[in-house]
Amino acid sequence: MKKIGVPRGMLYYENFPFWKDYFNEIGYEIVVSKKTNKDILDNGILNSVDEACLPVKIIHGHVDYLKDKVDYIFVPRVVSLYKREYCCPKILGLPEMIKNSIEDLPEIIDTIFDLDKRSGLESGYRDVGKYLNVSNKESSKAYKKAYSQKEKYNDWIRAELLPMNYKFRPNNINILVLGHSYNVFDDYINMGILDKLSKRNINIYTAEDLSSEHIRKFSSYTKKRLFWTHGRRIVGAANYYIMNKEIDGIIFLSSFGCGLDSVLTHMVSRQSTIYEVPFMNLTLDEQTGEAGINTRLEAFLDMMKWRDKDKSYISTFR
């Protein structure tokens, strides 16, 4: 059985259960790179352009790890997931960046997923099937089976991405950990922030807990329509939790050098100020130290406790 490598980075955190079911159904074995570590980061830095953000460097490291272990590597060119909306430019150009930066690669499956011009995801998967000599009928059958069990995604998050033995505890502090999924769920990039919160008995909320219907509805409360799909997801989740008063604070994980994050952090922080919700932005890159993260996290949580105890509700932003 031929092997398809899936790098554990970028859109992996949004799609892996579906990708795995689809490729298994058409008769291919999936090989996932191991969790991000120092070697993967170092190789990613060596094999990518200096201007790339940390998540892009990380996925280069994962591809480098897989290249001698598989027959193909799956790095789709995801252009658009909704009509009149687009993904980050680095996601659009990721296959070309990887092909031109890493030597001795196996075949890269870089199928275009562009729902702004196509009828839906299924046509993209049919193109993947054609690349692998799978008929349209088989490909469509595999696609429908993979996407018929969407609840598996939430089960996968709880089992694989949230801290081990994590439990929701009523009446405890509720924190929304916000950001792109590859920043929120890669515990090497964010230095285990979910685990740090869990050990402090803090309830963790993420954008992935919400349906796309809720996210898109609440993202529409912004004055101007957002045309970045992942930005819309972040803003919609923030608006939902803030306006429904379900959280006590927000920690935004942003990547240094990410133009989209520089806009989103400002939008979310303004909304949190209006509703008097404590907000902290943690900017991540390869130079970020864990001691600094720990200090800022402790200070943020202490500030929230003092603010709640004194009932003064002094602004926690600026």
Contacts in CASP RR format, 6 or more apart in sequence:
PFRMAT RR
TARGET T0000
AUTHOR 0000-0000-0000
METHOD contacts of the structure
MODEL  1
MKKIGVPRGMLYYENFPFWKDYFNEIGYEIVVSKKTNKDILDNGILNSVD
EACLPVKIIHGHVDYLKDKVDYIFVPRVVSLYKREYCCPKILGLPEMIKN
SIEDLPEIIDTIFDLDKRSGLESGYRDVGKYLNVSNKESSKAYKKAYSQK
EKYNDWIRAELLPMNYKFRPNNINILVLGHSYNVFDDYINMGILDKLSKR
NINIYTAEDLSSEHIRKFSSYTKKRLFWTHGRRIVGAANYYIMNKEIDGI
IFLSSFGCGLDSVLTHMVSRQSTIYEVPFMNLTLDEQTGEAGINTRLEAF
LDMMKWRDKDKSYISTFR
1 27 0 8 1.000
1 28 0 8 1.000
1 29 0 8 1.000
2 28 0 8 1.000
2 29 0 8 1.000
2 71 0 8 1.000
2 72 0 8 1.000
3 28 0 8 1.000
3 29 0 8 1.000
3 30 0 8 1.000
3 31 0 8 1.000
3 69 0 8 1.000
3 70 0 8 1.000
3 71 0 8 1.000
3 72 0 8 1.000
4 23 0 8 1.000
4 28 0 8 1.000
4 29 0 8 1.000
4 30 0 8 1.000
4 31 0 8 1.000
4 70 0 8 1.000
4 71 0 8 1.000
4 72 0 8 1.000
4 73 0 8 1.000
4 74 0 8 1.000
4 109 0 8 1.000
5 30 0 8 1.000
5 31 0 8 1.000
5 32 0 8 1.000
5 33 0 8 1.000
5 66 0 8 1.000
5 69 0 8 1.000
5 70 0 8 1.000
5 72 0 8 1.000
5 73 0 8 1.000
5 74 0 8 1.000
6 12 0 8 1.000
6 16 0 8 1.000
6 19 0 8 1.000
6 20 0 8 1.000
6 30 0 8 1.000
6 31 0 8 1.000
6 32 0 8 1.000
6 33 0 8 1.000
6 66 0 8 1.000
6 73 0 8 1.000
6 74 0 8 1.000
7 33 0 8 1.000
7 59 0 8 1.000
7 61 0 8 1.000
7 62 0 8 1.000
7 63 0 8 1.000
7 65 0 8 1.000
7 66 0 8 1.000
7 73 0 8 1.000
7 75 0 8 1.000
8 32 0 8 1.000
8 33 0 8 1.000
8 34 0 8 1.000
8 35 0 8 1.000
8 36 0 8 1.000
8 62 0 8 1.000
8 186 0 8 1.000
9 36 0 8 1.000
9 55 0 8 1.000
9 58 0 8 1.000
9 59 0 8 1.000
9 62 0 8 1.000
9 182 0 8 1.000
9 186 0 8 1.000
10 55 0 8 1.000
10 56 0 8 1.000
10 59 0 8 1.000
10 91 0 8 1.000
10 94 0 8 1.000
10 182 0 8 1.000
11 76 0 8 1.000
11 78 0 8 1.000
11 91 0 8 1.000
11 182 0 8 1.000
12 32 0 8 1.000
12 182 0 8 1.000
13 161 0 8 1.000
13 181 0 8 1.000
13 182 0 8 1.000
13 184 0 8 1.000
13 185 0 8 1.000
13 186 0 8 1.000
14 181 0 8 1.000
16 32 0 8 1.000
16 156 0 8 1.000
17 146 0 8 1.000
17 152 0 8 1.000
17 153 0 8 1.000
17 156 0 8 1.000
18 146 0 8 1.000
18 147 0 8 1.000
18 153 0 8 1.000
19 30 0 8 1.000
19 74 0 8 1.000
19 146 0 8 1.000
20 30 0 8 1.000
21 142 0 8 1.000
21 145 0 8 1.000
21 146 0 8 1.000
21 149 0 8 1.000
21 152 0 8 1.000
22 125 0 8 1.000
22 128 0 8 1.000
22 142 0 8 1.000
22 143 0 8 1.000
22 146 0 8 1.000
23 29 0 8 1.000
23 30 0 8 1.000
23 74 0 8 1.000
24 30 0 8 1.000
25 141 0 8 1.000
25 142 0 8 1.000
25 145 0 8 1.000
25 146 0 8 1.000
26 129 0 8 1.000
26 132 0 8 1.000
26 134 0 8 1.000
26 138 0 8 1.000
26 139 0 8 1.000
26 142 0 8 1.000
28 132 0 8 1.000
31 66 0 8 1.000
31 69 0 8 1.000
31 70 0 8 1.000
33 40 0 8 1.000
33 61 0 8 1.000
33 62 0 8 1.000
33 63 0 8 1.000
33 65 0 8 1.000
33 66 0 8 1.000
34 40 0 8 1.000
34 65 0 8 1.000
35 186 0 8 1.000
35 187 0 8 1.000
35 188 0 8 1.000
36 58 0 8 1.000
36 62 0 8 1.000
36 186 0 8 1.000
36 187 0 8 1.000
36 188 0 8 1.000
36 189 0 8 1.000
37 188 0 8 1.000
40 58 0 8 1.000
40 61 0 8 1.000
40 62 0 8 1.000
40 64 0 8 1.000
40 65 0 8 1.000
41 57 0 8 1.000
41 58 0 8 1.000
41 61 0 8 1.000
41 188 0 8 1.000
41 286 0 8 1.000
43 60 0 8 1.000
43 61 0 8 1.000
43 64 0 8 1.000
43 65 0 8 1.000
44 57 0 8 1.000
44 58 0 8 1.000
44 60 0 8 1.000
44 61 0 8 1.000
44 64 0 8 1.000
45 57 0 8 1.000
45 286 0 8 1.000
47 60 0 8 1.000
47 61 0 8 1.000
47 64 0 8 1.000
47 101 0 8 1.000
47 102 0 8 1.000
48 56 0 8 1.000
48 57 0 8 1.000
48 60 0 8 1.000
48 61 0 8 1.000
48 97 0 8 1.000
48 101 0 8 1.000
49 97 0 8 1.000
49 101 0 8 1.000
52 60 0 8 1.000
52 90 0 8 1.000
52 97 0 8 1.000
53 90 0 8 1.000
53 255 0 8 1.000
53 256 0 8 1.000
53 257 0 8 1.000
53 258 0 8 1.000
53 285 0 8 1.000
54 189 0 8 1.000
54 255 0 8 1.000
54 256 0 8 1.000
54 284 0 8 1.000
54 285 0 8 1.000
54 286 0 8 1.000
55 180 0 8 1.000
55 182 0 8 1.000
55 183 0 8 1.000
55 186 0 8 1.000
55 189 0 8 1.000
55 255 0 8 1.000
56 90 0 8 1.000
56 94 0 8 1.000
56 97 0 8 1.000
57 286 0 8 1.000
58 182 0 8 1.000
58 186 0 8 1.000
58 188 0 8 1.000
58 189 0 8 1.000
59 94 0 8 1.000
59 98 0 8 1.000
60 97 0 8 1.000
60 98 0 8 1.000
60 101 0 8 1.000
60 102 0 8 1.000
63 73 0 8 1.000
63 75 0 8 1.000
63 98 0 8 1.000
63 102 0 8 1.000
63 105 0 8 1.000
64 102 0 8 1.000
66 73 0 8 1.000
67 73 0 8 1.000
67 102 0 8 1.000
67 104 0 8 1.000
67 105 0 8 1.000
67 106 0 8 1.000
68 104 0 8 1.000
70 106 0 8 1.000
71 106 0 8 1.000
71 107 0 8 1.000
72 106 0 8 1.000
72 107 0 8 1.000
72 108 0 8 1.000
72 109 0 8 1.000
72 132 0 8 1.000
73 105 0 8 1.000
73 106 0 8 1.000
73 107 0 8 1.000
73 108 0 8 1.000
73 109 0 8 1.000
74 109 0 8 1.000
75 94 0 8 1.000
75 95 0 8 1.000
75 98 0 8 1.000
75 108 0 8 1.000
75 109 0 8 1.000
75 110 0 8 1.000
76 95 0 8 1.000
76 109 0 8 1.000
76 110 0 8 1.000
76 111 0 8 1.000
76 112 0 8 1.000
76 113 0 8 1.000
76 128 0 8 1.000
77 92 0 8 1.000
77 93 0 8 1.000
77 94 0 8 1.000
77 95 0 8 1.000
77 110 0 8 1.000
77 111 0 8 1.000
77 112 0 8 1.000
77 113 0 8 1.000
78 87 0 8 1.000
78 91 0 8 1.000
78 92 0 8 1.000
78 113 0 8 1.000
79 86 0 8 1.000
79 87 0 8 1.000
79 92 0 8 1.000
79 112 0 8 1.000
79 113 0 8 1.000
79 114 0 8 1.000
79 116 0 8 1.000
80 86 0 8 1.000
80 87 0 8 1.000
80 113 0 8 1.000
80 114 0 8 1.000
80 115 0 8 1.000
80 116 0 8 1.000
80 117 0 8 1.000
80 229 0 8 1.000
81 87 0 8 1.000
81 113 0 8 1.000
81 115 0 8 1.000
81 229 0 8 1.000
82 115 0 8 1.000
82 116 0 8 1.000
82 229 0 8 1.000
83 115 0 8 1.000
83 116 0 8 1.000
84 116 0 8 1.000
84 227 0 8 1.000
85 116 0 8 1.000
85 226 0 8 1.000
85 227 0 8 1.000
85 228 0 8 1.000
85 229 0 8 1.000
85 232 0 8 1.000
86 92 0 8 1.000
86 116 0 8 1.000
86 227 0 8 1.000
86 228 0 8 1.000
86 229 0 8 1.000
87 228 0 8 1.000
87 229 0 8 1.000
87 230 0 8 1.000
88 228 0 8 1.000
88 230 0 8 1.000
88 258 0 8 1.000
88 260 0 8 1.000
90 97 0 8 1.000
95 108 0 8 1.000
95 110 0 8 1.000
98 105 0 8 1.000
98 108 0 8 1.000
99 105 0 8 1.000
99 108 0 8 1.000
99 110 0 8 1.000
109 128 0 8 1.000
109 131 0 8 1.000
109 132 0 8 1.000
111 124 0 8 1.000
111 127 0 8 1.000
111 128 0 8 1.000
111 131 0 8 1.000
112 124 0 8 1.000
112 127 0 8 1.000
113 121 0 8 1.000
113 124 0 8 1.000
115 121 0 8 1.000
118 124 0 8 1.000
121 143 0 8 1.000
121 147 0 8 1.000
122 140 0 8 1.000
122 143 0 8 1.000
122 144 0 8 1.000
125 139 0 8 1.000
125 140 0 8 1.000
125 142 0 8 1.000
125 143 0 8 1.000
126 136 0 8 1.000
126 139 0 8 1.000
126 140 0 8 1.000
126 143 0 8 1.000
128 139 0 8 1.000
129 136 0 8 1.000
129 138 0 8 1.000
129 139 0 8 1.000
130 136 0 8 1.000
130 139 0 8 1.000
134 142 0 8 1.000
153 208 0 8 1.000
154 208 0 8 1.000
154 209 0 8 1.000
157 185 0 8 1.000
157 208 0 8 1.000
158 166 0 8 1.000
161 185 0 8 1.000
162 194 0 8 1.000
162 198 0 8 1.000
162 204 0 8 1.000
163 194 0 8 1.000
163 195 0 8 1.000
163 198 0 8 1.000
163 199 0 8 1.000
166 194 0 8 1.000
166 198 0 8 1.000
166 204 0 8 1.000
168 203 0 8 1.000
169 201 0 8 1.000
169 203 0 8 1.000
172 201 0 8 1.000
172 202 0 8 1.000
172 203 0 8 1.000
173 202 0 8 1.000
173 203 0 8 1.000
173 248 0 8 1.000
173 249 0 8 1.000
173 301 0 8 1.000
173 304 0 8 1.000
174 202 0 8 1.000
174 203 0 8 1.000
174 205 0 8 1.000
174 246 0 8 1.000
174 247 0 8 1.000
174 248 0 8 1.000
174 249 0 8 1.000
175 197 0 8 1.000
175 202 0 8 1.000
175 203 0 8 1.000
175 204 0 8 1.000
175 205 0 8 1.000
175 247 0 8 1.000
175 248 0 8 1.000
175 249 0 8 1.000
175 250 0 8 1.000
175 251 0 8 1.000
176 205 0 8 1.000
176 206 0 8 1.000
176 237 0 8 1.000
176 238 0 8 1.000
176 241 0 8 1.000
176 247 0 8 1.000
176 249 0 8 1.000
176 250 0 8 1.000
176 251 0 8 1.000
177 184 0 8 1.000
177 193 0 8 1.000
177 194 0 8 1.000
177 197 0 8 1.000
177 204 0 8 1.000
177 205 0 8 1.000
177 206 0 8 1.000
177 251 0 8 1.000
177 253 0 8 1.000
178 184 0 8 1.000
178 206 0 8 1.000
178 207 0 8 1.000
178 234 0 8 1.000
178 237 0 8 1.000
178 238 0 8 1.000
178 250 0 8 1.000
178 251 0 8 1.000
178 252 0 8 1.000
178 253 0 8 1.000
178 268 0 8 1.000
179 207 0 8 1.000
179 234 0 8 1.000
179 252 0 8 1.000
179 253 0 8 1.000
179 254 0 8 1.000
179 261 0 8 1.000
179 264 0 8 1.000
180 230 0 8 1.000
180 234 0 8 1.000
180 253 0 8 1.000
180 255 0 8 1.000
180 261 0 8 1.000
181 207 0 8 1.000
181 208 0 8 1.000
182 189 0 8 1.000
183 189 0 8 1.000
183 190 0 8 1.000
183 253 0 8 1.000
183 254 0 8 1.000
183 255 0 8 1.000
183 284 0 8 1.000
184 190 0 8 1.000
184 194 0 8 1.000
184 206 0 8 1.000
184 207 0 8 1.000
184 208 0 8 1.000
184 253 0 8 1.000
185 194 0 8 1.000
187 193 0 8 1.000
187 194 0 8 1.000
187 195 0 8 1.000
189 284 0 8 1.000
190 253 0 8 1.000
190 282 0 8 1.000
190 284 0 8 1.000
190 293 0 8 1.000
191 288 0 8 1.000
191 289 0 8 1.000
191 290 0 8 1.000
191 293 0 8 1.000
193 251 0 8 1.000
193 253 0 8 1.000
193 282 0 8 1.000
193 293 0 8 1.000
193 297 0 8 1.000
194 204 0 8 1.000
196 294 0 8 1.000
196 297 0 8 1.000
197 204 0 8 1.000
197 297 0 8 1.000
198 204 0 8 1.000
200 301 0 8 1.000
202 301 0 8 1.000
205 241 0 8 1.000
205 246 0 8 1.000
205 247 0 8 1.000
206 237 0 8 1.000
207 215 0 8 1.000
207 233 0 8 1.000
207 234 0 8 1.000
207 236 0 8 1.000
207 237 0 8 1.000
210 237 0 8 1.000
210 240 0 8 1.000
214 236 0 8 1.000
214 240 0 8 1.000
215 232 0 8 1.000
215 233 0 8 1.000
215 236 0 8 1.000
215 237 0 8 1.000
215 240 0 8 1.000
216 232 0 8 1.000
216 236 0 8 1.000
218 236 0 8 1.000
218 237 0 8 1.000
218 239 0 8 1.000
218 240 0 8 1.000
218 243 0 8 1.000
219 226 0 8 1.000
219 232 0 8 1.000
219 233 0 8 1.000
219 235 0 8 1.000
219 236 0 8 1.000
219 239 0 8 1.000
221 236 0 8 1.000
221 239 0 8 1.000
221 243 0 8 1.000
222 235 0 8 1.000
222 239 0 8 1.000
222 267 0 8 1.000
226 232 0 8 1.000
226 235 0 8 1.000
228 260 0 8 1.000
230 260 0 8 1.000
231 260 0 8 1.000
231 264 0 8 1.000
234 264 0 8 1.000
234 268 0 8 1.000
235 264 0 8 1.000
235 267 0 8 1.000
235 268 0 8 1.000
238 250 0 8 1.000
238 267 0 8 1.000
238 268 0 8 1.000
238 271 0 8 1.000
238 272 0 8 1.000
239 271 0 8 1.000
240 246 0 8 1.000
241 247 0 8 1.000
241 250 0 8 1.000
242 250 0 8 1.000
242 271 0 8 1.000
242 272 0 8 1.000
242 275 0 8 1.000
242 277 0 8 1.000
243 275 0 8 1.000
245 275 0 8 1.000
247 277 0 8 1.000
248 277 0 8 1.000
248 278 0 8 1.000
248 304 0 8 1.000
248 308 0 8 1.000
249 272 0 8 1.000
249 277 0 8 1.000
249 278 0 8 1.000
249 279 0 8 1.000
249 304 0 8 1.000
250 268 0 8 1.000
250 272 0 8 1.000
250 277 0 8 1.000
250 278 0 8 1.000
250 279 0 8 1.000
250 280 0 8 1.000
251 280 0 8 1.000
251 282 0 8 1.000
251 297 0 8 1.000
251 300 0 8 1.000
252 264 0 8 1.000
252 265 0 8 1.000
252 268 0 8 1.000
252 269 0 8 1.000
252 279 0 8 1.000
252 280 0 8 1.000
252 281 0 8 1.000
252 282 0 8 1.000
253 282 0 8 1.000
253 284 0 8 1.000
254 261 0 8 1.000
254 262 0 8 1.000
254 264 0 8 1.000
254 265 0 8 1.000
254 281 0 8 1.000
254 282 0 8 1.000
254 283 0 8 1.000
254 284 0 8 1.000
255 261 0 8 1.000
255 283 0 8 1.000
255 284 0 8 1.000
255 285 0 8 1.000
256 283 0 8 1.000
256 284 0 8 1.000
256 285 0 8 1.000
257 285 0 8 1.000
265 281 0 8 1.000
268 279 0 8 1.000
269 279 0 8 1.000
269 281 0 8 1.000
269 317 0 8 1.000
272 278 0 8 1.000
272 279 0 8 1.000
272 317 0 8 1.000
273 279 0 8 1.000
273 315 0 8 1.000
273 317 0 8 1.000
273 318 0 8 1.000
276 313 0 8 1.000
276 315 0 8 1.000
278 300 0 8 1.000
278 303 0 8 1.000
278 304 0 8 1.000
278 307 0 8 1.000
278 316 0 8 1.000
278 317 0 8 1.000
279 316 0 8 1.000
279 317 0 8 1.000
280 296 0 8 1.000
280 300 0 8 1.000
282 293 0 8 1.000
282 296 0 8 1.000
303 316 0 8 1.000
304 316 0 8 1.000
307 313 0 8 1.000
307 314 0 8 1.000
307 316 0 8 1.000
END
